[in-house]
């Protein structure tokens, strides 16, 4: 959990600094663990919305399906 909190703080400091993977969804790969944090930036509310924390070795089709729901 510490690494996820650390990653959230990192995203908050530089929200536009990570790769856009699907439409407006950005991803951050955790350093020590094989997980991606998928998030959106809501400019109107000035919020960062965490959509999912997904294991990096999951099938990419599974990721897209989960994010579309």
Backbone torsions as a table, in degrees:
resi	resn	phi	psi	omega
1	UNK	NA	-32.7	-180.0
2	UNK	-59.1	-43.7	-178.5
3	UNK	-64.2	-34.7	178.4
4	UNK	-69.3	-43.2	176.6
5	UNK	-61.3	-41.1	178.6
6	UNK	-62.4	-42.5	179.4
7	UNK	-66.1	-39.0	178.0
8	UNK	-61.8	-40.6	178.1
9	UNK	-65.1	-38.3	178.9
10	UNK	-64.8	-42.7	177.2
11	UNK	-62.4	-42.3	-179.5
12	UNK	-61.7	-35.0	179.8
13	UNK	-74.0	-31.0	-175.9
14	UNK	-143.8	66.6	-173.3
15	UNK	-62.8	-29.9	-179.2
16	UNK	-90.3	2.6	-173.9
17	UNK	-84.0	5.0	-176.7
18	UNK	-120.9	159.0	-173.1
19	UNK	-62.1	134.7	170.3
20	UNK	-82.2	122.1	-175.0
21	UNK	-103.9	-42.6	179.2
22	UNK	-136.4	117.1	-179.4
23	UNK	47.1	-105.3	-178.4
24	UNK	-104.5	4.1	-176.8
25	UNK	-82.9	124.4	178.3
26	UNK	-103.3	157.0	180.0
27	UNK	-132.0	149.4	174.8
28	UNK	-131.4	127.1	176.8
29	UNK	-90.1	125.1	176.6
30	UNK	-66.2	142.6	-174.0
31	UNK	-68.5	-51.5	-173.0
32	UNK	-90.0	-15.6	-175.9
33	UNK	-127.2	146.9	-176.9
34	UNK	-81.8	62.4	178.5
35	UNK	-126.8	144.7	174.8
36	UNK	-107.7	137.2	170.6
37	UNK	-100.8	123.7	180.0
38	UNK	-104.0	129.6	-177.0
39	UNK	-147.8	160.5	175.2
40	UNK	-118.4	156.7	172.3
41	UNK	-111.9	120.4	177.1
42	UNK	-97.8	99.2	-176.5
43	UNK	-65.7	-35.2	-176.7
44	UNK	-67.0	-38.9	179.6
45	UNK	-96.1	-3.7	-176.4
46	UNK	52.6	54.3	-179.1
47	UNK	-129.6	153.9	169.6
48	UNK	-107.7	127.0	-176.9
49	UNK	-112.3	114.6	176.9
50	UNK	-79.0	121.1	-178.6
51	UNK	-92.7	-39.2	-175.5
52	UNK	-164.1	154.8	168.7
53	UNK	-121.6	111.3	-169.8
54	UNK	-123.1	138.0	177.2
55	UNK	-60.2	134.5	-173.9
56	UNK	-65.7	-20.7	-176.7
57	UNK	-98.3	11.3	173.9
58	UNK	-73.2	158.0	176.7
59	UNK	-63.3	127.9	179.9
60	UNK	-56.5	-31.0	177.8
61	UNK	-64.5	-35.8	177.5
62	UNK	-63.4	-42.2	179.1
63	UNK	-60.4	-48.8	-179.2
64	UNK	-60.6	-42.4	-179.6
65	UNK	-62.1	-42.3	-179.3
66	UNK	-67.0	-37.4	-177.4
67	UNK	-76.8	-23.2	-179.1
68	UNK	-77.6	-28.3	-177.1
69	UNK	-60.6	NA	NA
